[in-house]
Amino acid sequence: MGRGKVELKRIENPTSRQVTFSKRRNGLLKKSLELSILCDAEVAILIFSPSGKAYQFASHDMDRTIARYRREVGFPLSSDLRSVSMEFWKTEIEELKRSANLLETRLRHLAGEDLSMLNMKELKQIERQIKTGVERVRSRKRRMMSEHINLLKMKQKALQEENSRLQKRVKLHELHDDNVSLRASGENVYNAYPRPVLQNGVGH
């Protein structure tokens, strides 16, 4: 019996996917080399792994083959690309400048500056934006104050508990000192009275 048809879909297991990639990449590069030798073909292959590592094979110079491909399909060559790239970046810079100017103007308006050229609709819009901003600032301040108060309460509770523990320890030390003092006083009273001297077993 022949081999069943293999369903082409993404391999979910990362280890199996990496093993399959390595095997098929090597097979593709080997077939490219054989094709260039057997058929005198100009072959260039670029492969990027899932991790971004590049692999390539070129029967001739890779840059020459890419330039030939661009000419064949009508893509601009490197010199044309440079001019297109310069034009692109000029446009991008001009757009960024316009955006920066608009942002600066908007900030001045929100700060209450340069309002003389605005109509009623624009002024109302700025007023709504300022009100929304003020409400957000106040809401944030209330949250911060609440968090700070809760933190202070927790610290106060911890200090009270520590103070209570210290007071208990002080009382225990005081009780211990009192007991020691009482025992010492009793011994002093006992020693203050002379004990009778016994002579021949009879005390006088």
Buried (B, 14 or more C-beta within 10 A) or exposed (E): EEEEEEEEEEEEEEEEEBEEBEEEBEEBBEEBBEEBEEEEEBBBBEBEEEEEEEBEBBBEEBEEBBBBEBEEEEEEEEEEEEEEEEEEEEEEEEEEEEEEEEEEEEEEBEEEEEEEEEEEEEEEEBEEEBEEEEEEEEEEEEEEEEEEEEEEEEEEEEEEEEEEEEEEEEEEEEEEEEEEEEEEEEEEEEEEEEEEEEEEEEEE
